[in-house]
Amino acid sequence: MNKITLRTDDTIDAIYRYERKTRLTRPLIGAEIPAGFPSPAQDYIESSLDLNELLIEHPTATFFVRVQGFSMINAGISPDDILIVDRALEPGHRKIIIAILEGELTVKRLLINDNRWFLTPENPEFSAVEISEDSDFQVWGVVTYAIHQVR
Amino acid sequence: MRQDELFALVDCNNFYAACERVFAPELEGKPIGILSNNDGIIVALSDELKQLGINRGVPLFKIKDQIRKYDIRIFSSNYTLYGDMSSRVMKILSRFTPDFEIYSIDEAFLRLSEFRHLDLTAYARKIKHVVHQWTGLPVSIGIGPTKTLAKLANHVAKRRKDLAGVFDLTDHPRKDNILASIDVKRVWGVGPQYAKLLHRNGFHNVLQLAGAPRKWIKKKMTVVGLRTVLELNGTSCIDLEQDLDPKKEIVSSKSFGQPVTELKDLQEAVNSYCIRAAQKLREEKQVTGQIMVYVTTNRFKNEPQYANYEFYKLPLPTAYTPDLLQAAARILKNIYRRGYKYKKVGVMLSEISPEVNIPPDLFTPTYLDDRRRVIMACMDAINHKMGMNKLTYAGVGTVQNWKMKREMLTPHYTTRWQDLPIVKA
């Protein structure tokens, strides 16, 4: 979590390579337009809704994981849910994160109080764990969305 | 040839092992070995495995005892995973400069000539930080005024722990000392033969090589060697390669997991390789005029040996898979001999040209103006959407005795829904 300062002259923030994106399908007006009647919708046609656009901000840093266990039920995260994890986001107070704890991937809410870090469950039957200097702990990524299949 | 360039060579540390660790954090700190195709030899190692004295290229069966003794984790190559992680790393690197070249699955050259006003070491540390945060993969970065020097700087960055994986050789006050501490064999483009030659003639370290008489170098190492020496002296002669050369030949082949004796099995394998080669052709919008098929036994076994190949010139340039399957079947019937244990079969497509260049033919519709092309486009689209070769030809067989052995494969963590990493709640 060390911030790296980049010494530039402030006019340049980042450089992006031009990416030739894959085809974006646009809806065509398929049928011939009958003469004399342009569709009133013509000027308002938009591309279809794309979940990737909605849910994924940093594709290169985004991974999907599957949940096992009940400790995050009250956060709307149930067993078998798929979580969208963005490693480009910084962890912070109240963020739900994927952490590596004792060599295992776990999902918990991060609470930071007075510089003390706690991995907290969202289920009264489970208890929080404080992260100390000697804890075998690392942040793996920040959870942005949970995909839950309703039954 | 330019004097004012700056390049960074970014490469992933122990790439295959590192990829496995991202999704299985319990592997951190453990000795890990990744196997070649067919699980034959170790091709990638974690640092901990290197420290046990095991090297790249050692056959698996030779280290069975050590595996047990040191709890070495062994995996088959999970190319799908490595390919996906590689493309993420490359896309991230492209955010830091518009000019870069993907050199291999885990290495890239970045041109930073336009960034010389920055503190490049700090910039490189930022790149390293972002790649590691976003993908979990550690990288090393070497910077220099030429690609050859950038590669050497990368080697130094890895070698010295105090550098934290980043080293800029440009205008370094102790550059000569550093170059003098590196053996010539480490220089990009100097292989074992040249290294022997150089040592024999008193050029032991990189500083000495950089000072070698140009005429002598050109004579003994050709103009390619001369370019290397010029690069060691700060003159950039090797530019970024950014346009992938359209393929001159397309080869598709693999060694068999276990020896194959039956024509039917060879045929299935050849069919698979034809399909793959034709897919590559169509990706580049090209057609082929000639196909070659070869078969060979295992040269290293004490068994009857046989190898053969045959070319077939196609009547019209094509990328229509059934044309290729037919031609390959014909060739294979000609060259196959009963009684041999085949180790490898391959398909090579040559006389490749862009599909738009097909000369029109008076008597036959060409690949361009034919429904065959439409059929191929349709198949490619379906396979692209549903997964590799979901829709394929009966001739590839369903049992596939010849398939590559990969018994210790980890899940396709990033490309299959059923293989997602599990997190405990």
Interface residues (C-beta under 8 A of the other chain):
Chain A: N2 I4 T5 L6 R7 T8 A14 I15 Y16 R17 Y18 E19 H58 P59 T60 A61 F63 F64 V65 R66 V67 Q68 G69 F70 S71 M72 I73 I77 P79 I82 L83 R87 A88 I98 I100 G103 E104 L105 T106 V107 K108 P121 Q138 W140
Chain B: P25 E26 E28 R88 K91 I92 S94 R95 F96 T97 P98 F100 L118 D119 A122 Y123 R125 K126 H129 Q133 W134 T135 G136 Y413 T414 W417 L420 P421 I422 V423 K424 A425
